[in-house]
Amino acid sequence: MAAKKSEVLQGTLDLMVLKTLHGLGPLHGFGIARRIEQLSENVLQMNEGTVYTSLLRLQQRGGITARWGVSERTIAKQSSTPSLSAG
């Protein structure tokens, strides 16, 4: 029973991550976590490590693509976008 609950929670997080990326475009894990917290009015408190695990799982399954980039605040961060085909 615990394994099925864990799979449901992972699936729910993956769906929230995909929905966030679909709505906002490329983001890094920290931005995704903050956006989910904002939309839930802080009912959900997201740990970036959990979000990065979800991003890795989605990337391995081909649901998103990821790349490393440089921003004003950090030397490198992972940006992810849904790999959805138009049509």
Buried (B, 14 or more C-beta within 10 A) or exposed (E): EEEEEEEEEBEEBBEBBBBBBEEEEBBBBBBBBBBBBEBEEEEEEBEBEBBBBBBBBBBEEEBBEBEEEEEEEEEEBBBBBBEEEEE
